[in-house]
C-alpha cells in the first residue's frame, strides 16, 4: 500500500512476520523514509516474493537511494535510484527501528506473543489505522524537534 507520493532521498526496506489464528505466516514489508522516519509504503501478505516487492517499490515514492538487508529478492528487482543490499544493519537502522516500534505498539507482532491476527484482513485494517497515526507522529517530530517530548504517538490516534 502506498502511503506518500513525495520523492525522498533514502528509502530503507525490510520485512517482519507474524502469524494468523491458523498459524499461517503473514509478512509485513515496510519501506521507510530515512529523513522523516515515516512509512512510505507497506504490504501485508502470505509471501514476500520478488514480484510483490517489485509492485511495492513501483507504487511507492521514488528515492535517490534504496537500502535493504541481504534477502535475495531485494537484489532482483528494479529501482528508480541506486540500490545497496547489505548483510549488516549499518544502512537499515531506520527501518529496523520502525519495525521495532511496530512490534512494540501492535501486540500480534511481539515476538513469542500469545496474540495473533484472526485473518490477514484484520492485520491490514490494524496497519492502516496505525500507520496513519505513526506517520502523523513522525512528521510532527520532524517539523517540531524542540516539542517532541510534549506529544506521543497516542496524541495522533
TITOR-422667 format. One line per 10 residues: their letters; for each residue y, z, x of C-alpha. Coordinates in nm, 3 decimals. Example, Ala and Ser with C-alpha at 12.3 -4.5 7.8 and 13.67 -1.06 7.14 Angstrom:
BEGIN
as> -0.450/0.780/1.230 | -0.106/0.714/1.367
***
This chain:
BEGIN
xxxxxxxxxx> 0.000/0.000/0.000 | 0.340/-0.100/0.132 | 0.599/0.176/0.133 | 0.901/0.016/0.302 | 1.043/-0.330/0.386 | 1.267/-0.218/0.671 | 1.188/-0.360/1.017 | 1.107/-0.086/1.267 | 1.086/-0.065/1.645 | 0.744/0.100/1.674
xxxxxxxxxx> 0.456/0.142/1.429 | 0.164/0.366/1.515 | -0.169/0.317/1.335 | -0.462/0.548/1.280 | -0.726/0.638/1.026 | -0.883/0.953/0.892 | -1.155/1.010/0.639 | -1.276/1.243/0.369 | -1.545/1.233/0.101 | -1.571/1.188/-0.273
xxxxxxxxxx> -1.768/1.414/-0.502 | -2.075/1.195/-0.445 | -2.039/1.219/-0.065 | -1.904/0.866/-0.028 | -1.676/0.841/0.274 | -1.315/0.743/0.197 | -1.099/0.607/0.480 | -0.723/0.656/0.484 | -0.549/0.411/0.717 | -0.189/0.506/0.795
xxxxxxxxxx> 0.096/0.314/0.954 | 0.381/0.537/1.067 | 0.731/0.454/1.191 | 0.782/0.645/1.513 | 1.160/0.666/1.484 | 1.185/0.814/1.133 | 0.833/0.963/1.119 | 0.776/0.800/0.780 | 0.457/0.650/0.645 | 0.547/0.280/0.611
xxxxxxxxxx> 0.206/0.162/0.494 | -0.130/0.306/0.398 | -0.459/0.207/0.244 | -0.739/0.412/0.094 | -1.083/0.253/0.071 | -1.454/0.294/0.133 | -1.428/0.086/0.453 | -1.196/0.033/0.748 | -1.273/-0.332/0.809 | -1.071/-0.574/1.018
xxxxxxxxxx> -0.978/-0.768/0.701 | -0.849/-0.454/0.528 | -0.640/-0.353/0.830 | -0.503/-0.708/0.864 | -0.391/-0.706/0.498 | -0.223/-0.370/0.552 | -0.040/-0.485/0.866 | 0.064/-0.809/0.695 | 0.206/-0.623/0.395 | 0.384/-0.351/0.595
xxxxxxxxxx> 0.726/-0.372/0.760 | 0.732/-0.577/1.077 | 0.766/-0.400/1.411 | 0.852/-0.489/1.768 | 0.554/-0.291/1.897 | 0.232/-0.155/1.745 | 0.019/0.121/1.896 | -0.330/0.223/1.793 | -0.636/0.402/1.917 | -0.928/0.210/2.063
xxxxxxxxxx> -1.102/0.131/1.732 | -1.214/-0.230/1.783 | -1.073/-0.371/1.457 | -0.716/-0.295/1.570 | -0.761/-0.530/1.866 | -0.900/-0.811/1.649 | -0.605/-0.860/1.415 | -0.276/-1.050/1.444 | 0.056/-0.868/1.475 | 0.418/-0.976/1.436
xxxxxxxxxx> 0.507/-0.787/1.757 | 0.321/-0.668/2.064 | 0.009/-0.452/2.015 | -0.131/-0.193/2.255 | -0.465/-0.024/2.197 | -0.520/0.297/2.394 | -0.817/0.528/2.443 | -0.587/0.829/2.472 | -0.323/0.954/2.229 | -0.025/0.902/2.461
xxxxxxxxxx> 0.137/0.647/2.225 | -0.008/0.755/1.890 | 0.129/1.109/1.884 | 0.348/1.047/1.577 | 0.071/0.912/1.355 | -0.164/1.186/1.479 | 0.099/1.444/1.381 | 0.147/1.284/1.039 | -0.231/1.278/0.986 | -0.235/1.647/1.077
xxxxxxxxxx> 0.032/1.705/0.811 | -0.180/1.512/0.559 | -0.478/1.733/0.642 | -0.258/2.043/0.608 | -0.099/1.960/0.272 | -0.386/1.777/0.096 | -0.687/2.013/0.068 | -0.963/1.747/0.040 | -0.855/1.619/0.385 | -0.911/1.957/0.552
xxxxxxxxxx> -1.199/1.946/0.796 | -1.513/2.119/0.662 | -1.340/2.158/0.326 | -1.516/2.251/0.006 | -1.252/2.048/-0.179 | -1.310/1.681/-0.250 | -1.169/1.393/-0.450 | -1.370/1.318/-0.764 | -1.300/0.947/-0.716 | -1.113/0.707/-0.494
xxxxxxxxxx> -0.864/0.657/-0.779 | -0.782/1.029/-0.766 | -0.726/1.004/-0.390 | -0.491/0.708/-0.439 | -0.289/0.894/-0.705 | -0.256/1.206/-0.486 | -0.143/0.997/-0.188 | 0.111/0.801/-0.389 | 0.286/1.121/-0.501 | 0.254/1.296/-0.166
xxxxxxxxxx> 0.382/1.003/0.043 | 0.684/0.964/-0.184 | 0.783/1.329/-0.117 | 0.678/1.320/0.251 | 0.895/1.014/0.326 | 1.199/1.164/0.150 | 1.150/1.482/0.356 | 1.114/1.283/0.681 | 1.426/1.078/0.604 | 1.628/1.392/0.530
xxxxxxxxxx> 1.520/1.544/0.864 | 1.610/1.218/1.041 | 1.953/1.185/0.878 | 2.046/1.555/0.896 | 1.876/1.707/1.202 | 2.106/2.009/1.203 | 1.999/2.100/0.848 | 1.625/2.052/0.886 | 1.550/2.425/0.870 | 1.728/2.451/0.532
xxxxxxx> 1.471/2.248/0.339 | 1.096/2.196/0.329 | 0.852/1.936/0.202 | 0.832/2.117/-0.133 | 1.206/2.053/-0.178 | 1.121/1.685/-0.237 | 0.834/1.712/-0.486
***
